[in-house]
Amino acid sequence: MLKENLDKVNENIKKACETAGRNPKEVTLVAVSKTKPLSDIEELMTYGVEEYGENKVQELCDKYENISRPVNWHLIGHLQTNKVKYIVDKACLIHSVDSIHLAEEIEKQAAKKNLVVNILIQVNIAHEDTKFGIDETNIYEIIDKIKDFKHIKIKGLMTIAPFVENPEENRIHFKKMKQLLLDIKSKNIDNIDMNILSMGMTNDYMVAIEEGATMVRVGTGIFGERNYNI
Ligand SMILES: *Cc1c(COP(=O)(O)O)cnc(C)c1O
């Protein structure tokens, strides 16, 4: 089942790229493995999937320790400052940086380990009360601070779009994210990259790709429904 699901997702990524006149090589699929057993990940690895997304620090660390060979782990969920120390040397990319306070802690812990940590700034583009992420009007304030940190590299932006029935409803948000990325890019700020745009989940990744996503985070579409009761 995992193989069929993965093939379908890759096919859809290709289709969306064709629609948008983009090269599928520009889009990285992150398989969101939260709540799923390591055995599922080990199976996907045999199909060539190297990027995995987790939303909890503890679960990422457990899987990191127990997997048969290294893969790339993405932290996609909200990160509490007291957990930063466990994750800075394990995540290839932290998608969810949403405050200067959190960035300061990442800088501190990364400095201790002499690392440079790759991050994305999470933007709450639809201004939902229930979602983490900064308001886009604050983006330059946060970038201006983080750009001077020696142990953090800003690689781009991330957003979690609203839960909607019809993915077309999120097109406007994805468009805004792309425009924001381009605005920041055009300022040529030292020491930051704006090459990653992480947006799109099972329900809306095709629309996100059409609007410029370079990284999509797909869980259910690959692994099937999650059961939080076990
Ligand atoms: C769970 C999760 C996803 C994947 O969601 P699906 O709808 O299962 O594809 C993507 N991004 C974040 C931040 C998540 O927490």
Ligand as a Chemical Component Dictionary entry (heavy atoms), coordinates in Angstrom:
data_LIG
# 
_chem_comp.id                   LIG 
_chem_comp.type                 NON-POLYMER 
_chem_comp.pdbx_formal_charge   0 
_chem_comp.three_letter_code    LIG 
# 
loop_
_chem_comp_atom.comp_id 
_chem_comp_atom.atom_id 
_chem_comp_atom.alt_atom_id 
_chem_comp_atom.type_symbol 
_chem_comp_atom.charge 
_chem_comp_atom.model_Cartn_x 
_chem_comp_atom.model_Cartn_y 
_chem_comp_atom.model_Cartn_z 
_chem_comp_atom.pdbx_ordinal 
LIG C1 C1 C 0 0.708  16.438 10.073 1  
LIG C2 C2 C 0 1.343  17.545 9.309  2  
LIG C3 C3 C 0 1.445  17.496 7.901  3  
LIG C4 C4 C 0 0.898  16.361 7.055  4  
LIG O1 O1 O 0 -0.502 16.350 7.080  5  
LIG P1 P1 P 0 -1.345 15.412 6.087  6  
LIG O2 O2 O 0 -2.635 16.125 5.945  7  
LIG O3 O3 O 0 -1.481 14.095 6.770  8  
LIG O4 O4 O 0 -0.601 15.316 4.819  9  
LIG C5 C5 C 0 2.092  18.536 7.265  10 
LIG N1 N1 N 0 2.605  19.581 7.942  11 
LIG C6 C6 C 0 2.515  19.670 9.287  12 
LIG C7 C7 C 0 3.105  20.847 9.966  13 
LIG C8 C8 C 0 1.877  18.669 10.007 14 
LIG O5 O5 O 0 1.809  18.768 11.346 15 
# 
loop_
_chem_comp_bond.comp_id 
_chem_comp_bond.atom_id_1 
_chem_comp_bond.atom_id_2 
_chem_comp_bond.value_order 
_chem_comp_bond.pdbx_ordinal 
LIG C1 C2 SING 1  
LIG C2 C3 SING 2  
LIG C2 C8 DOUB 3  
LIG C3 C4 SING 4  
LIG C3 C5 DOUB 5  
LIG C4 O1 SING 6  
LIG O1 P1 SING 7  
LIG P1 O2 DOUB 8  
LIG P1 O3 SING 9  
LIG P1 O4 SING 10 
LIG C5 N1 SING 11 
LIG N1 C6 DOUB 12 
LIG C6 C7 SING 13 
LIG C6 C8 SING 14 
LIG C8 O5 SING 15 
# 
